[in-house]
Amino acid sequence: MNFSKLLFTLVIFSIISCKERVITPAQDTKSLLTYVNPFIGTGGHGHTYPGATMPFGMMQLSPDTRLDGWDGCSGYHHSDEYIYGFSHTHLSGTGVSDYGDILLMPTNKVIFNNGADGKEGYRSKFSHDKEKAEPGFYKVHLDDTDIDVELTVS
């Protein structure tokens, strides 16, 4: 009986005498979204688009820089210098053109020709230096019309 009392006293004493120490996991202040690069696969034969979308979302807002051809399946190719508009539905990695519905182009002049034929049109030059993409957000400056475009989804 004395041994169990002694053991109990030692355990209680060791618990009380231990310094309180809180162990917390390392806090990473950088969001994981900063590691995502939406431009991966937009060049070569990747057939992806950098526009704003959400997982399983019904809209995939993105610029359209190609109107035809195999490398323009997603509507966007990193090597292009013109944007013809911004459509609401895209597919990544399909290998065949699909969707590209509801094309809109912000402009300050009324022209119904897209400019793909070399004549004056509503297409606009853009620079990758003035283009930004992150998950759920896309931004670009249209050089010919001096318009900033921002697309987002929620």
N, CA and C atoms as a LAMMPS dump frame, in Angstrom:
ITEM: TIMESTEP
0
ITEM: NUMBER OF ATOMS
462
ITEM: BOX BOUNDS ff ff ff
-5.0000000000000000e+02 5.0000000000000000e+02
-5.0000000000000000e+02 5.0000000000000000e+02
-5.0000000000000000e+02 5.0000000000000000e+02
ITEM: ATOMS id mol type element x y z
1 1 1 N 0.812 -1.183 0
2 1 2 C 0 0 0
3 1 3 C 0.859 1.251 0
4 2 1 N 1.932 1.225 0.751
5 2 2 C 2.821 2.38 0.808
6 2 3 C 3.495 2.625 -0.538
7 3 1 N 3.812 1.546 -1.231
8 3 2 C 4.465 1.682 -2.52
9 3 3 C 3.543 2.359 -3.533
10 4 1 N 2.26 1.99 -3.55
11 4 2 C 1.311 2.594 -4.492
12 4 3 C 1.082 4.069 -4.165
13 5 1 N 1.081 4.423 -2.866
14 5 2 C 0.947 5.827 -2.486
15 5 3 C 2.176 6.616 -2.932
16 6 1 N 3.341 6.022 -2.785
17 6 2 C 4.585 6.676 -3.184
18 6 3 C 4.625 6.87 -4.703
19 7 1 N 4.227 5.845 -5.442
20 7 2 C 4.204 5.932 -6.894
21 7 3 C 3.211 6.992 -7.361
22 8 1 N 2.034 7.011 -6.742
23 8 2 C 1.027 8.002 -7.075
24 8 3 C 1.536 9.426 -6.797
25 9 1 N 2.196 9.61 -5.689
26 9 2 C 2.754 10.917 -5.315
27 9 3 C 3.834 11.345 -6.31
28 10 1 N 4.695 10.414 -6.721
29 10 2 C 5.743 10.735 -7.687
30 10 3 C 5.157 11.14 -9.038
31 11 1 N 4.142 10.439 -9.476
32 11 2 C 3.505 10.761 -10.753
33 11 3 C 2.874 12.148 -10.687
34 12 1 N 2.132 12.425 -9.626
35 12 2 C 1.489 13.735 -9.469
36 12 3 C 2.562 14.824 -9.401
37 13 1 N 3.618 14.591 -8.656
38 13 2 C 4.699 15.575 -8.525
39 13 3 C 5.374 15.835 -9.878
40 14 1 N 5.623 14.788 -10.641
41 14 2 C 6.286 14.968 -11.936
42 14 3 C 5.372 15.7 -12.925
43 15 1 N 4.075 15.467 -12.852
44 15 2 C 3.146 16.168 -13.726
45 15 3 C 3.106 17.649 -13.37
46 16 1 N 3.041 17.948 -12.086
47 16 2 C 2.969 19.341 -11.636
48 16 3 C 4.277 20.074 -11.921
49 17 1 N 5.4 19.414 -11.758
50 17 2 C 6.688 20.084 -11.912
51 17 3 C 7.122 20.255 -13.363
52 18 1 N 6.472 19.55 -14.268
53 18 2 C 6.824 19.705 -15.682
54 18 3 C 6.424 21.087 -16.168
55 19 1 N 7.305 21.672 -16.939
56 19 2 C 7.021 22.974 -17.512
57 19 3 C 5.987 22.796 -18.614
58 20 1 N 5.036 23.714 -18.657
59 20 2 C 4.032 23.627 -19.721
60 20 3 C 4.692 24.018 -21.042
61 21 1 N 4.526 23.167 -22.01
62 21 2 C 5.117 23.413 -23.317
63 21 3 C 4.07 23.094 -24.384
64 22 1 N 3.794 24.072 -25.185
65 22 2 C 2.822 23.896 -26.245
66 22 3 C 3.573 23.699 -27.549
67 23 1 N 3.265 22.622 -28.201
68 23 2 C 3.9 22.338 -29.484
69 23 3 C 2.899 22.682 -30.579
70 24 1 N 3.305 23.591 -31.447
71 24 2 C 2.43 23.981 -32.551
72 24 3 C 3.106 23.634 -33.858
73 25 1 N 2.321 23.303 -34.88
74 25 2 C 2.919 23.014 -36.184
75 25 3 C 3.497 24.293 -36.799
76 26 1 N 4.469 24.129 -37.657
77 26 2 C 5.075 25.272 -38.323
78 26 3 C 4.02 25.999 -39.153
79 27 1 N 4.001 27.297 -39.051
80 27 2 C 3.032 28.097 -39.775
81 27 3 C 3.664 28.618 -41.066
82 28 1 N 3.075 28.246 -42.19
83 28 2 C 3.528 28.741 -43.477
84 28 3 C 2.645 29.927 -43.829
85 29 1 N 3.239 31.102 -43.888
86 29 2 C 2.449 32.296 -44.147
87 29 3 C 2.118 32.453 -45.62
88 30 1 N 2.742 31.682 -46.493
89 30 2 C 2.509 31.78 -47.925
90 30 3 C 1.368 30.838 -48.327
91 31 1 N 0.401 31.378 -49.039
92 31 2 C -0.722 30.565 -49.5
93 31 3 C -0.251 29.557 -50.545
94 32 1 N -0.834 28.384 -50.53
95 32 2 C -0.474 27.363 -51.511
96 32 3 C -0.847 27.79 -52.928
97 33 1 N -1.795 28.697 -53.064
98 33 2 C -2.196 29.179 -54.385
99 33 3 C -1.064 29.919 -55.09
100 34 1 N -0.105 30.448 -54.337
101 34 2 C 1.007 31.164 -54.965
102 34 3 C 1.934 30.231 -55.734
103 35 1 N 1.827 28.937 -55.503
104 35 2 C 2.653 27.967 -56.206
105 35 3 C 2.03 27.496 -57.523
106 36 1 N 0.791 27.909 -57.806
107 36 2 C 0.094 27.49 -59.018
108 36 3 C 0.454 28.434 -60.163
109 37 1 N 0.827 27.871 -61.317
110 37 2 C 1.122 28.66 -62.503
111 37 3 C 0.131 28.272 -63.608
112 38 1 N -0.91 29.084 -63.835
113 38 2 C -1.916 28.748 -64.856
114 38 3 C -1.384 28.77 -66.283
115 39 1 N -0.185 29.291 -66.501
116 39 2 C 0.376 29.344 -67.854
117 39 3 C 1.071 28.043 -68.257
118 40 1 N 1.224 27.112 -67.331
119 40 2 C 1.839 25.824 -67.681
120 40 3 C 0.929 25.107 -68.676
121 41 1 N 1.505 24.696 -69.801
122 41 2 C 0.756 23.977 -70.821
123 41 3 C 0.105 24.857 -71.868
124 42 1 N 0.276 26.186 -71.774
125 42 2 C -0.351 27.067 -72.758
126 42 3 C 0.491 27.217 -74.019
127 43 1 N 1.713 26.744 -73.999
128 43 2 C 2.565 26.772 -75.185
129 43 3 C 2.758 25.352 -75.703
130 44 1 N 3.493 25.213 -76.796
131 44 2 C 3.728 23.879 -77.352
132 44 3 C 2.418 23.208 -77.72
133 45 1 N 2.274 21.955 -77.307
134 45 2 C 1.054 21.198 -77.608
135 45 3 C 0.276 20.882 -76.334
136 46 1 N 0.345 21.788 -75.351
137 46 2 C -0.327 21.548 -74.076
138 46 3 C -1.822 21.707 -74.111
139 47 1 N -2.319 22.591 -74.974
140 47 2 C -3.758 22.816 -75.137
141 47 3 C -4.465 23.188 -73.841
142 48 1 N -3.85 24.069 -73.059
143 48 2 C -4.508 24.55 -71.845
144 48 3 C -4.721 26.052 -71.955
145 49 1 N -5.508 26.602 -71.069
146 49 2 C -5.808 28.033 -71.07
147 49 3 C -5.52 28.6 -69.684
148 50 1 N -5.138 29.891 -69.601
149 50 2 C -4.778 30.473 -68.306
150 50 3 C -5.922 31.175 -67.595
151 51 1 N -7.101 31.159 -68.14
152 51 2 C -8.207 31.97 -67.632
153 51 3 C -8.732 31.552 -66.278
154 52 1 N -9.725 32.301 -65.838
155 52 2 C -10.323 32.112 -64.521
156 52 3 C -11.325 30.967 -64.546
157 53 1 N -11.164 30.041 -63.622
158 53 2 C -12.097 28.921 -63.499
159 53 3 C -12.038 28.37 -62.075
160 54 1 N -13.038 27.619 -61.719
161 54 2 C -13.085 26.935 -60.425
162 54 3 C -13.225 25.441 -60.7
163 55 1 N -12.763 24.598 -59.804
164 55 2 C -12.957 23.16 -60.01
165 55 3 C -14.448 22.837 -60.179
166 56 1 N -14.76 22.11 -61.215
167 56 2 C -16.123 21.709 -61.553
168 56 3 C -17.035 22.902 -61.835
169 57 1 N -16.448 24.048 -62.19
170 57 2 C -17.222 25.246 -62.474
171 57 3 C -17.891 25.175 -63.838
172 58 1 N -18.949 25.925 -64.001
173 58 2 C -19.668 25.947 -65.272
174 58 3 C -19.089 26.972 -66.234
175 59 1 N -18.261 27.887 -65.755
176 59 2 C -17.643 28.904 -66.594
177 59 3 C -16.126 28.76 -66.54
178 60 1 N -15.507 28.979 -67.684
179 60 2 C -14.049 28.986 -67.786
180 60 3 C -13.679 30.228 -68.589
181 61 1 N -13.703 31.388 -67.953
182 61 2 C -13.45 32.654 -68.627
183 61 3 C -11.982 32.755 -69.009
184 62 1 N -11.718 32.937 -70.293
185 62 2 C -10.338 32.97 -70.744
186 62 3 C -10.243 33.684 -72.087
187 63 1 N -9.063 34.242 -72.381
188 63 2 C -8.9 34.894 -73.68
189 63 3 C -8.818 33.881 -74.816
190 64 1 N -9.251 34.301 -75.976
191 64 2 C -9.122 33.499 -77.189
192 64 3 C -8.104 34.181 -78.094
193 65 1 N -6.973 33.523 -78.301
194 65 2 C -5.909 34.073 -79.135
195 65 3 C -5.8 33.343 -80.46
196 66 1 N -6.507 32.248 -80.611
197 66 2 C -6.535 31.494 -81.881
198 66 3 C -7.965 31.119 -82.196
199 67 1 N -8.283 31.212 -83.453
200 67 2 C -9.639 30.889 -83.894
201 67 3 C -9.717 29.531 -84.569
202 68 1 N -8.578 28.984 -84.971
203 68 2 C -8.57 27.67 -85.607
204 68 3 C -7.197 27.027 -85.421
205 69 1 N -7.066 25.817 -85.905
206 69 2 C -5.789 25.108 -85.808
207 69 3 C -5.712 24.208 -84.587
208 70 1 N -4.866 23.195 -84.715
209 70 2 C -4.746 22.191 -83.672
210 70 3 C -4.175 22.753 -82.374
211 71 1 N -3.187 23.658 -82.474
212 71 2 C -2.594 24.213 -81.256
213 71 3 C -3.488 25.242 -80.578
214 72 1 N -4.592 25.574 -81.182
215 72 2 C -5.53 26.505 -80.571
216 72 3 C -6.736 25.815 -79.98
217 73 1 N -6.609 24.539 -79.659
218 73 2 C -7.755 23.765 -79.145
219 73 3 C -8.384 24.385 -77.907
220 74 1 N -7.559 24.939 -77.031
221 74 2 C -8.094 25.532 -75.808
222 74 3 C -8.514 26.977 -76.02
223 75 1 N -8.224 27.513 -77.189
224 75 2 C -8.54 28.91 -77.478
225 75 3 C -7.375 29.843 -77.226
226 76 1 N -6.35 29.369 -76.536
227 76 2 C -5.223 30.222 -76.162
228 76 3 C -3.92 29.51 -76.491
229 77 1 N -2.96 30.257 -77.013
230 77 2 C -1.609 29.723 -77.205
231 77 3 C -0.626 30.815 -76.811
232 78 1 N 0.336 30.458 -75.991
233 78 2 C 1.261 31.428 -75.408
234 78 3 C 2.081 32.189 -76.45
235 79 1 N 2.259 31.643 -77.625
236 79 2 C 3.072 32.297 -78.645
237 79 3 C 2.312 33.38 -79.42
238 80 1 N 1.01 33.493 -79.217
239 80 2 C 0.207 34.447 -79.978
240 80 3 C 0.363 35.87 -79.449
241 81 1 N 0.095 36.844 -80.315
242 81 2 C 0.238 38.247 -79.935
243 81 3 C -1.075 39.026 -79.972
244 82 1 N -2.162 38.387 -80.419
245 82 2 C -3.463 39.046 -80.484
246 82 3 C -4.488 38.3 -79.64
247 83 1 N -5.387 39.063 -79.045
248 83 2 C -6.559 38.498 -78.372
249 83 3 C -7.77 38.896 -79.2
250 84 1 N -8.581 37.903 -79.576
251 84 2 C -9.788 38.146 -80.376
252 84 3 C -11.014 38.371 -79.506
253 85 1 N -10.933 37.97 -78.269
254 85 2 C -12.053 38.135 -77.356
255 85 3 C -11.884 37.219 -76.161
256 86 1 N -12.907 37.201 -75.337
257 86 2 C -12.896 36.393 -74.117
258 86 3 C -14.167 35.556 -74.111
259 87 1 N -14.002 34.242 -74.201
260 87 2 C -15.192 33.389 -74.215
261 87 3 C -15.366 32.725 -72.857
262 88 1 N -16.534 32.209 -72.652
263 88 2 C -16.952 31.738 -71.329
264 88 3 C -16.774 30.245 -71.085
265 89 1 N -16.516 29.478 -72.124
266 89 2 C -16.34 28.039 -71.936
267 89 3 C -15.11 27.566 -72.688
268 90 1 N -14.259 26.838 -72.024
269 90 2 C -13.037 26.278 -72.605
270 90 3 C -12.808 24.876 -72.043
271 91 1 N -12.018 24.113 -72.761
272 91 2 C -11.576 22.809 -72.274
273 91 3 C -10.057 22.748 -72.365
274 92 1 N -9.423 22.145 -71.38
275 92 2 C -7.973 21.985 -71.39
276 92 3 C -7.59 20.588 -71.826
277 93 1 N -6.556 20.52 -72.677
278 93 2 C -5.958 19.248 -73.042
279 93 3 C -6.796 18.339 -73.912
280 94 1 N -7.763 18.871 -74.639
281 94 2 C -8.663 17.999 -75.399
282 94 3 C -8.051 17.486 -76.694
283 95 1 N -7.206 18.294 -77.338
284 95 2 C -6.649 17.887 -78.627
285 95 3 C -7.574 18.161 -79.795
286 96 1 N -8.744 18.683 -79.516
287 96 2 C -9.681 19.068 -80.565
288 96 3 C -10.442 20.298 -80.064
289 97 1 N -10.693 21.234 -80.957
290 97 2 C -11.392 22.457 -80.551
291 97 3 C -12.811 22.141 -80.112
292 98 1 N -13.221 22.789 -79.048
293 98 2 C -14.578 22.627 -78.558
294 98 3 C -14.904 23.834 -77.697
295 99 1 N -16.144 24.098 -77.555
296 99 2 C -16.643 25.218 -76.76
297 99 3 C -16.21 26.544 -77.369
298 100 1 N -15.641 27.47 -76.595
299 100 2 C -15.339 28.802 -77.086
300 100 3 C -16.609 29.608 -77.321
301 101 1 N -17.634 29.329 -76.524
302 101 2 C -18.937 29.972 -76.702
303 101 3 C -18.983 31.35 -76.041
304 102 1 N -19.89 32.166 -76.517
305 102 2 C -20.191 33.489 -75.976
306 102 3 C -18.915 34.336 -75.894
307 103 1 N -18.38 34.667 -77.055
308 103 2 C -17.176 35.486 -77.153
309 103 3 C -17.534 36.957 -76.974
310 104 1 N -16.876 37.604 -76.017
311 104 2 C -17.06 39.036 -75.778
312 104 3 C -15.711 39.728 -75.911
313 105 1 N -15.729 40.954 -76.43
314 105 2 C -14.49 41.714 -76.549
315 105 3 C -14.757 43.151 -76.132
316 106 1 N -14.16 43.585 -75.036
317 106 2 C -14.308 44.99 -74.651
318 106 3 C -13.573 45.863 -75.663
319 107 1 N -14.223 46.901 -76.126
320 107 2 C -13.62 47.75 -77.144
321 107 3 C -14.177 49.159 -77.03
322 108 1 N -13.504 50.093 -77.667
323 108 2 C -13.987 51.465 -77.693
324 108 3 C -14.332 51.905 -79.115
325 109 1 N -14.451 50.927 -80.02
326 109 2 C -14.862 51.2 -81.39
327 109 3 C -15.761 50.061 -81.862
328 110 1 N -16.744 50.39 -82.68
329 110 2 C -17.686 49.378 -83.151
330 110 3 C -17.223 48.86 -84.511
331 111 1 N -16.696 47.65 -84.501
332 111 2 C -16.262 46.975 -85.726
333 111 3 C -16.721 45.528 -85.6
334 112 1 N -17.368 45.01 -86.617
335 112 2 C -17.896 43.658 -86.547
336 112 3 C -16.969 42.616 -87.168
337 113 1 N -15.797 43.035 -87.61
338 113 2 C -14.808 42.114 -88.153
339 113 3 C -13.799 41.807 -87.041
340 114 1 N -13.421 40.525 -86.898
341 114 2 C -12.493 40.183 -85.817
342 114 3 C -11.041 40.528 -86.135
343 115 1 N -10.703 40.787 -87.37
344 115 2 C -9.35 41.17 -87.739
345 115 3 C -8.457 40.021 -88.143
346 116 1 N -8.96 38.798 -88.119
347 116 2 C -8.146 37.634 -88.477
348 116 3 C -7.763 37.641 -89.949
349 117 1 N -8.527 38.356 -90.767
350 117 2 C -8.246 38.407 -92.197
351 117 3 C -7.231 39.494 -92.559
352 118 1 N -6.662 40.172 -91.57
353 118 2 C -5.682 41.225 -91.817
354 118 3 C -6.292 42.608 -91.925
355 119 1 N -7.598 42.685 -92.08
356 119 2 C -8.276 43.98 -92.133
357 119 3 C -8.496 44.479 -90.705
358 120 1 N -8.919 45.754 -90.612
359 120 2 C -9.17 46.307 -89.286
360 120 3 C -10.241 45.487 -88.576
361 121 1 N -10.015 45.229 -87.3
362 121 2 C -10.963 44.43 -86.539
363 121 3 C -10.918 44.759 -85.063
364 122 1 N -11.71 44.057 -84.311
365 122 2 C -11.773 44.317 -82.873
366 122 3 C -10.697 43.588 -82.075
367 123 1 N -9.893 42.74 -82.72
368 123 2 C -8.811 42.074 -82.001
369 123 3 C -7.842 43.124 -81.471
370 124 1 N -7.049 42.731 -80.49
371 124 2 C -6.093 43.668 -79.917
372 124 3 C -4.785 42.964 -79.601
373 125 1 N -3.698 43.676 -79.806
374 125 2 C -2.387 43.172 -79.398
375 125 3 C -2.316 43.175 -77.881
376 126 1 N -1.537 42.247 -77.345
377 126 2 C -1.301 42.213 -75.907
378 126 3 C 0.116 41.745 -75.653
379 127 1 N 0.59 41.989 -74.453
380 127 2 C 1.935 41.588 -74.06
381 127 3 C 1.851 40.688 -72.836
382 128 1 N 2.677 39.663 -72.809
383 128 2 C 2.701 38.782 -71.636
384 128 3 C 3.227 39.507 -70.402
385 129 1 N 3.933 40.618 -70.618
386 129 2 C 4.406 41.42 -69.481
387 129 3 C 3.251 42.088 -68.751
388 130 1 N 2.141 42.301 -69.444
389 130 2 C 0.97 42.942 -68.849
390 130 3 C -0.17 41.944 -68.679
391 131 1 N 0.188 40.698 -68.483
392 131 2 C -0.78 39.615 -68.326
393 131 3 C -0.505 38.925 -66.999
394 132 1 N -1.558 38.619 -66.264
395 132 2 C -1.412 37.956 -64.965
396 132 3 C -2.504 36.902 -64.826
397 133 1 N -2.124 35.743 -64.332
398 133 2 C -3.112 34.695 -64.092
399 133 3 C -2.797 34.005 -62.777
400 134 1 N -3.834 33.727 -62.026
401 134 2 C -3.731 32.932 -60.8
402 134 3 C -5.05 32.188 -60.65
403 135 1 N -5.12 31.209 -59.78
404 135 2 C -6.357 30.432 -59.675
405 135 3 C -7.589 31.318 -59.457
406 136 1 N -8.539 31.224 -60.377
407 136 2 C -9.784 31.975 -60.275
408 136 3 C -9.712 33.407 -60.766
409 137 1 N -8.568 33.821 -61.323
410 137 2 C -8.403 35.223 -61.731
411 137 3 C -7.502 35.318 -62.955
412 138 1 N -7.86 36.214 -63.887
413 138 2 C -7.028 36.486 -65.065
414 138 3 C -7.104 37.978 -65.36
415 139 1 N -5.967 38.573 -65.719
416 139 2 C -5.909 40.004 -66.023
417 139 3 C -4.974 40.225 -67.202
418 140 1 N -5.362 41.131 -68.108
419 140 2 C -4.516 41.472 -69.255
420 140 3 C -4.83 42.903 -69.679
421 141 1 N -3.837 43.56 -70.271
422 141 2 C -4.021 44.897 -70.846
423 141 3 C -4.078 44.753 -72.354
424 142 1 N -5.132 45.292 -72.968
425 142 2 C -5.272 45.278 -74.419
426 142 3 C -4.591 46.532 -74.963
427 143 1 N -3.494 46.339 -75.68
428 143 2 C -2.663 47.458 -76.113
429 143 3 C -3.348 48.365 -77.136
430 144 1 N -4.048 47.794 -78.104
431 144 2 C -4.635 48.603 -79.18
432 144 3 C -5.743 49.535 -78.7
433 145 1 N -6.485 49.135 -77.702
434 145 2 C -7.611 49.942 -77.219
435 145 3 C -7.346 50.542 -75.838
436 146 1 N -6.196 50.231 -75.25
437 146 2 C -5.814 50.729 -73.922
438 146 3 C -6.876 50.386 -72.862
439 147 1 N -7.318 49.133 -72.894
440 147 2 C -8.331 48.652 -71.952
441 147 3 C -7.728 47.563 -71.082
442 148 1 N -7.956 47.656 -69.759
443 148 2 C -7.563 46.594 -68.825
444 148 3 C -8.75 45.66 -68.644
445 149 1 N -8.493 44.363 -68.78
446 149 2 C -9.532 43.35 -68.632
447 149 3 C -9.202 42.498 -67.422
448 150 1 N -10.165 42.297 -66.535
449 150 2 C -9.995 41.407 -65.385
450 150 3 C -11.162 40.439 -65.365
451 151 1 N -10.844 39.149 -65.272
452 151 2 C -11.853 38.1 -65.244
453 151 3 C -11.723 37.347 -63.929
454 152 1 N -12.836 37.016 -63.325
455 152 2 C -12.797 36.243 -62.09
456 152 3 C -14.046 35.366 -62.003
457 153 1 N -13.952 34.328 -61.222
458 153 2 C -15.072 33.424 -60.981
459 153 3 C -15.194 33.193 -59.48
460 154 1 N -16.357 32.755 -59.049
461 154 2 C -16.535 32.445 -57.629
462 154 3 C -17.513 31.306 -57.48
